[in-house]
Amino acid sequence: MTDVSLIGLGPMGIALARALQQKFTLTLWNRTAERAKPLLNQGTLLAPDARAAVEASPVVLVCVADYAASRAILAQPGVSEALRGKVLVQLSTGTPQDAREAWAAADGHAYLDGALLATPGQIGRPDTPLFISGEERALAACRPVLEAIAGNIQYMGEAIGNAAAWDLATLSCMFGAMSGFFHGVRICETEGLPVDAFAQMIGAISPVLGEMILDEGEAIHAGGYGEPESSMATCASSGRLFVRQAREAALDPSFPDFLMRLFERSLDAGLAQERLAAMIKVLRSPR
């Protein structure tokens, strides 16, 4: 018997294994056993199959490409029976519906759904966030294991899809901001401005940008969109500048066109004199 079993040794799985084996005995299983060899030592073992890996430990982590791959592994002969009485923590990537379906299939074992907001290089740090949803007692039973891989545990409640929902919501903010940043890089490049200085400036003013997000979020929560300091019409005028500058500089127009379509829908909906947060009204309505 070992403390923890880990199924999946992609780049993230390998990072998880290295963090875990510093504090726990570990059993590994991966479809390609060759990947486990550099990790094996006196306290880290390789199981011959998924069932043996599950049988080896009271806590089982699964970190594979997606829920379809996870389902295929957990459907192997004897795995479901071996999970009974154990805690299964799903760390594969998916949607809230994927998580709900996996939870519905749980048979005699505690199920937690997790989403790591990290790259492999960030695993094991005290500030690395891990969203977790599911039964709180199950979390208590394996919290030390999870804290070894991500010190900032964010328990999102018993509703099993919550962790995936928070993860996707957070990533949408991150990738949206990064898309805007990349378009900003192209503006800098066409004007001969240093990209590294632009990146440093964005990092330096990020607290101010965060305040804007907090302010707009509070307005949406309260349903108050009037008396804006900067109206939708004013913000849309900036959107038109993005579109025009992209045309003038022969830039890829994907980002400014996308943004301007949202502004146009908002203006068409009569939101010109409301604050930017009012854009949520058009996003709540199917096109």
C-alpha positions as CSV (number, residue, x, y, z in Angstrom):
1,M,0.0,0.0,0.0
2,T,1.1,3.6,-0.7
3,D,-0.4,6.9,0.3
4,V,-1.5,8.2,-3.1
5,S,-2.0,6.7,-6.5
6,L,-1.7,8.9,-9.6
7,I,-3.1,7.9,-13.0
8,G,-1.7,9.9,-16.0
9,L,1.8,11.0,-16.7
10,G,1.6,13.7,-19.3
11,P,3.5,16.9,-18.6
12,M,1.1,17.9,-15.8
13,G,1.0,14.4,-14.3
14,I,4.8,14.2,-14.2
15,A,4.8,17.5,-12.3
16,L,2.2,16.2,-9.9
17,A,4.2,13.1,-9.3
18,R,7.4,15.0,-8.5
19,A,5.6,17.2,-6.0
20,L,3.8,14.3,-4.4
21,Q,6.8,12.0,-4.0
22,Q,8.5,14.6,-1.8
23,K,6.0,14.0,0.9
24,F,4.1,10.7,0.2
25,T,4.7,7.2,-1.0
26,L,3.2,7.0,-4.5
27,T,1.9,4.5,-7.0
28,L,1.9,5.4,-10.7
29,W,0.1,4.2,-13.7
30,N,0.2,5.4,-17.3
31,R,-0.7,3.8,-20.6
32,T,2.9,4.3,-21.6
33,A,4.9,2.8,-18.7
34,E,8.2,4.2,-20.1
35,R,7.2,7.7,-18.8
36,A,7.2,6.5,-15.2
37,K,10.8,5.1,-15.1
38,P,12.5,8.4,-14.3
39,L,10.2,8.8,-11.3
40,L,10.6,5.4,-9.7
41,N,12.5,5.1,-6.4
42,Q,12.1,3.4,-3.0
43,G,8.9,5.3,-2.3
44,T,7.4,5.5,-5.8
45,L,6.1,2.3,-7.5
46,L,4.7,1.5,-10.9
47,A,1.5,-0.4,-11.1
48,P,1.0,-3.0,-13.9
49,D,-2.5,-1.8,-14.7
50,A,-5.1,0.8,-13.6
51,R,-6.8,-1.6,-11.3
52,A,-3.6,-2.3,-9.3
53,A,-2.9,1.4,-9.1
54,V,-6.4,2.1,-7.6
55,E,-6.1,-0.8,-5.2
56,A,-2.7,0.5,-3.9
57,S,-3.9,3.7,-2.2
58,P,-6.8,5.3,-0.3
59,V,-6.6,8.5,-2.5
60,V,-6.5,8.2,-6.3
61,L,-5.7,11.2,-8.5
62,V,-6.6,11.1,-12.2
63,C,-4.9,13.6,-14.5
64,V,-5.3,12.7,-18.2
65,A,-6.2,14.6,-21.3
66,D,-10.0,14.8,-20.8
67,Y,-12.9,13.1,-19.2
68,A,-13.4,10.7,-22.2
69,A,-9.9,9.4,-21.5
70,S,-10.6,9.2,-17.8
71,R,-13.9,7.3,-18.4
72,A,-12.1,4.8,-20.6
73,I,-9.5,4.1,-17.9
74,L,-12.0,3.9,-15.1
75,A,-14.1,1.5,-17.2
76,Q,-11.3,-1.1,-17.3
77,P,-12.1,-4.4,-15.6
78,G,-12.1,-4.3,-11.9
79,V,-11.3,-0.5,-11.5
80,S,-14.8,0.5,-10.4
81,E,-14.9,-2.2,-7.7
82,A,-11.4,-1.3,-6.5
83,L,-12.4,2.4,-6.1
84,R,-15.1,1.5,-3.4
85,G,-14.3,3.2,-0.1
86,K,-11.6,5.4,-1.6
87,V,-11.4,9.1,-2.6
88,L,-11.2,9.8,-6.3
89,V,-9.9,13.2,-7.3
90,Q,-10.5,14.1,-11.0
91,L,-7.9,16.6,-12.3
92,S,-8.6,16.1,-16.0
93,T,-9.8,19.0,-18.0
94,G,-13.5,19.3,-18.8
95,T,-16.8,21.2,-18.5
96,P,-19.2,21.3,-15.5
97,Q,-21.4,18.8,-17.3
98,D,-18.4,16.4,-17.7
99,A,-17.9,16.7,-13.9
100,R,-21.6,16.0,-13.2
101,E,-21.6,12.9,-15.4
102,A,-18.4,11.6,-13.7
103,W,-20.0,12.1,-10.3
104,A,-23.2,10.3,-11.3
105,A,-21.0,7.4,-12.3
106,A,-19.3,7.2,-8.9
107,D,-20.1,3.8,-7.4
108,G,-19.2,3.5,-3.7
109,H,-16.4,6.0,-3.7
110,A,-16.1,9.6,-2.7
111,Y,-15.6,11.9,-5.8
112,L,-14.0,15.3,-5.9
113,D,-13.6,17.3,-9.1
114,G,-10.6,19.6,-9.3
115,A,-9.2,22.2,-11.7
116,L,-5.6,23.3,-11.5
117,L,-5.1,26.9,-12.5
118,A,-1.5,26.4,-13.2
119,T,1.2,25.2,-15.7
120,P,3.3,22.2,-14.8
121,G,6.1,24.5,-13.7
122,Q,3.9,26.0,-11.1
123,I,2.9,22.8,-9.4
124,G,3.9,22.4,-5.8
125,R,4.0,26.2,-5.0
126,P,2.1,27.6,-2.0
127,D,0.3,30.1,-4.2
128,T,-0.8,27.7,-6.9
129,P,-4.6,27.7,-7.0
130,L,-6.7,24.5,-7.1
131,F,-10.4,24.7,-7.5
132,I,-12.2,21.8,-5.8
133,S,-15.8,20.9,-5.6
134,G,-17.6,17.9,-4.0
135,E,-18.2,16.5,-0.6
136,E,-16.4,18.5,2.1
137,R,-15.6,15.4,4.1
138,A,-13.8,13.9,1.2
139,L,-11.7,17.0,0.8
140,A,-10.8,16.9,4.5
141,A,-9.6,13.3,4.0
142,C,-7.2,14.2,1.2
143,R,-6.4,17.9,1.8
144,P,-2.7,17.2,2.7
145,V,-2.3,15.4,-0.6
146,L,-3.8,18.2,-2.5
147,E,-1.8,20.9,-0.7
148,A,1.4,19.1,-1.8
149,I,0.5,19.9,-5.4
150,A,-1.2,23.3,-5.0
151,G,-1.0,25.3,-1.7
152,N,-4.0,27.6,-2.5
153,I,-7.0,25.2,-2.2
154,Q,-10.2,27.0,-3.2
155,Y,-13.2,24.9,-2.1
156,M,-16.1,25.9,-4.3
157,G,-18.9,23.9,-2.6
158,E,-20.6,20.5,-2.9
159,A,-22.1,21.2,-6.4
160,I,-19.8,18.9,-8.3
161,G,-19.6,21.2,-11.4
162,N,-18.5,24.3,-9.6
163,A,-14.8,23.7,-9.9
164,A,-14.9,23.3,-13.6
165,A,-17.2,26.4,-13.9
166,W,-14.8,28.6,-11.9
167,D,-11.9,27.3,-13.9
168,L,-13.5,28.1,-17.3
169,A,-14.8,31.5,-16.1
170,T,-11.3,32.4,-14.9
171,L,-9.6,31.1,-18.1
172,S,-12.1,33.1,-20.2
173,C,-10.9,36.2,-18.4
174,M,-7.3,35.3,-18.8
175,F,-7.5,34.3,-22.5
176,G,-9.6,37.3,-23.3
177,A,-7.0,39.6,-21.7
178,M,-4.2,37.8,-23.4
179,S,-5.9,38.1,-26.8
180,G,-6.1,41.9,-26.2
181,F,-2.5,41.9,-25.1
182,F,-1.4,40.1,-28.3
183,H,-3.3,42.6,-30.4
184,G,-1.6,45.4,-28.4
185,V,1.8,43.8,-29.2
186,R,1.0,44.0,-32.9
187,I,0.1,47.7,-32.5
188,C,3.5,48.2,-30.7
189,E,5.4,46.3,-33.4
190,T,3.9,48.3,-36.3
191,E,4.8,51.6,-34.5
192,G,8.3,50.4,-33.6
193,L,7.6,50.3,-29.9
194,P,9.4,47.8,-27.6
195,V,7.2,44.8,-26.8
196,D,9.0,44.1,-23.5
197,A,8.4,47.6,-22.3
198,F,4.7,47.2,-23.2
199,A,4.5,44.0,-21.3
200,Q,6.2,45.5,-18.2
201,M,3.8,48.4,-18.3
202,I,0.8,46.2,-18.4
203,G,2.2,44.2,-15.4
204,A,2.8,47.4,-13.5
205,I,-0.7,48.8,-14.0
206,S,-2.5,45.4,-13.5
207,P,-3.9,46.5,-10.0
208,V,-5.7,49.4,-11.7
209,L,-7.1,47.0,-14.4
210,G,-8.2,44.7,-11.6
211,E,-10.1,47.5,-9.9
212,M,-12.0,48.1,-13.2
213,I,-13.0,44.4,-13.3
214,L,-14.1,44.5,-9.6
215,D,-16.2,47.6,-10.3
216,E,-17.9,46.2,-13.3
217,G,-18.5,42.9,-11.5
218,E,-20.1,44.7,-8.6
219,A,-22.4,46.6,-11.0
220,I,-23.5,43.4,-12.7
221,H,-24.2,41.8,-9.3
222,A,-26.2,44.8,-8.2
223,G,-27.9,45.2,-11.5
224,G,-27.0,48.9,-11.6
225,Y,-25.8,50.2,-15.0
226,G,-26.7,53.9,-14.8
227,E,-24.7,57.0,-14.2
228,P,-21.5,55.7,-15.9
229,E,-18.1,57.5,-15.6
230,S,-17.5,56.1,-19.1
231,S,-20.6,55.2,-21.1
232,M,-21.0,52.3,-23.6
233,A,-21.0,54.9,-26.4
234,T,-17.7,56.3,-25.2
235,C,-16.1,52.8,-25.0
236,A,-17.5,52.0,-28.4
237,S,-15.7,54.9,-29.9
238,S,-12.4,53.3,-28.7
239,G,-13.6,50.1,-30.4
240,R,-13.9,52.0,-33.7
241,L,-10.4,53.3,-33.3
242,F,-9.1,49.7,-32.9
243,V,-10.9,48.7,-36.1
244,R,-9.6,51.7,-38.0
245,Q,-6.0,51.4,-36.8
246,A,-6.0,47.7,-37.7
247,R,-7.1,48.6,-41.2
248,E,-4.6,51.4,-41.5
249,A,-1.7,49.3,-40.3
250,A,-2.8,46.1,-42.1
251,L,-3.1,44.2,-38.8
252,D,-5.1,41.0,-38.3
253,P,-8.6,42.4,-37.5
254,S,-9.9,39.4,-35.5
255,F,-9.7,41.0,-32.1
256,P,-11.0,44.5,-32.9
257,D,-13.8,43.1,-35.1
258,F,-14.9,40.8,-32.3
259,L,-14.9,43.6,-29.8
260,M,-16.7,46.0,-32.1
261,R,-19.5,43.4,-32.8
262,L,-20.2,43.3,-29.1
263,F,-20.3,47.1,-28.9
264,E,-22.6,47.3,-31.9
265,R,-25.0,44.8,-30.4
266,S,-25.0,46.8,-27.1
267,L,-25.6,50.1,-28.9
268,D,-28.4,48.5,-31.0
269,A,-30.0,47.3,-27.7
270,G,-30.2,50.9,-26.5
271,L,-27.4,50.7,-24.0
272,A,-25.4,53.7,-25.3
273,Q,-25.7,55.7,-22.1
274,E,-25.2,52.8,-19.7
275,R,-21.9,51.7,-18.3
276,L,-19.7,49.0,-19.9
277,A,-21.0,46.3,-17.6
278,A,-24.4,46.6,-19.4
279,M,-22.9,44.5,-22.2
280,I,-23.8,41.5,-20.1
281,K,-27.4,42.2,-21.1
282,V,-26.8,41.3,-24.7
283,L,-24.6,38.4,-23.8
284,R,-27.5,37.0,-21.7
285,S,-29.8,37.0,-24.8
286,P,-29.3,34.4,-27.6
287,R,-28.5,36.1,-30.9
